[in-house]
Amino acid sequence: MQKPNVRHEHLPRIGERLVLDTEAGATLAAIGHGSGRQHVTITDSRNRGAAATASLTASEASARARVLGGTHIRLITTDPT
């Protein structure tokens, strides 16, 4: 089993997106906004649409990180536009 790759993408005036493609063909993506709010999606390569989507508040995003055993990264936007 190889170490999974996580892609990081900057989304101007929105925040950051982290994307993980699984060996089984699923894609997990988390879009973090400067406010701490997150949108999490799970898609399956066999089904072109999102299989599941959730919008999380900053505190819910922190709880999600604890449930999955990871750390929560708070994104800070320095660009005022």
C-alpha positions in Angstrom: 0.0 0.0 0.0 1.4 3.4 -1.0 1.2 6.5 1.1 -1.8 8.6 -0.1 -1.2 11.9 -1.8 -3.2 14.9 -0.7 -3.5 17.8 -3.3 -3.6 21.3 -2.0 -5.2 24.0 -4.1 -5.5 27.7 -3.3 -9.0 29.1 -4.1 -8.7 32.9 -4.5 -11.1 34.9 -2.2 -12.4 31.6 -0.8 -9.7 29.7 1.0 -8.0 26.3 0.4 -9.0 22.9 -0.9 -7.5 19.6 0.2 -8.2 16.6 -2.0 -7.5 12.9 -1.3 -8.0 10.3 -4.0 -8.5 6.8 -2.5 -7.3 3.5 -4.0 -11.0 2.4 -4.3 -11.8 5.3 -6.6 -13.4 7.7 -4.1 -12.4 11.4 -3.8 -12.6 13.2 -0.5 -12.3 17.0 -0.7 -12.5 19.6 2.1 -12.8 23.3 1.2 -11.8 25.5 4.1 -12.9 29.1 4.2 -11.1 31.9 6.0 -14.0 32.0 8.6 -13.2 28.4 9.6 -16.3 27.1 7.9 -15.7 23.9 5.7 -17.5 22.1 3.0 -16.7 18.4 2.7 -17.6 16.3 -0.3 -17.1 12.6 -1.1 -17.4 11.5 -4.7 -17.1 8.1 -6.4 -15.4 7.7 -9.8 -18.2 5.3 -10.8 -20.8 8.0 -10.1 -20.0 11.4 -11.6 -21.9 13.4 -9.0 -21.2 14.1 -5.3 -22.1 11.0 -3.3 -22.3 13.1 -0.1 -21.8 16.8 0.8 -21.7 18.5 4.2 -21.4 22.1 5.2 -19.7 22.5 8.6 -19.3 25.4 11.0 -15.8 26.0 12.4 -16.6 24.1 15.6 -18.1 21.2 13.6 -15.0 21.1 11.4 -12.9 20.8 14.6 -15.1 18.0 15.8 -14.8 16.3 12.4 -11.0 16.4 12.7 -11.1 14.8 16.1 -13.5 12.0 14.9 -11.2 11.2 12.0 -8.1 11.4 14.1 -6.5 14.3 12.3 -5.7 17.8 13.1 -7.8 20.8 12.2 -6.1 23.5 10.2 -7.6 26.9 10.6 -7.0 28.9 7.4 -6.3 32.6 7.8 -6.9 34.9 4.9 -4.4 37.7 4.6 -5.7 39.1 1.3 -8.4 41.7 2.2 -10.2 41.2 -1.2 
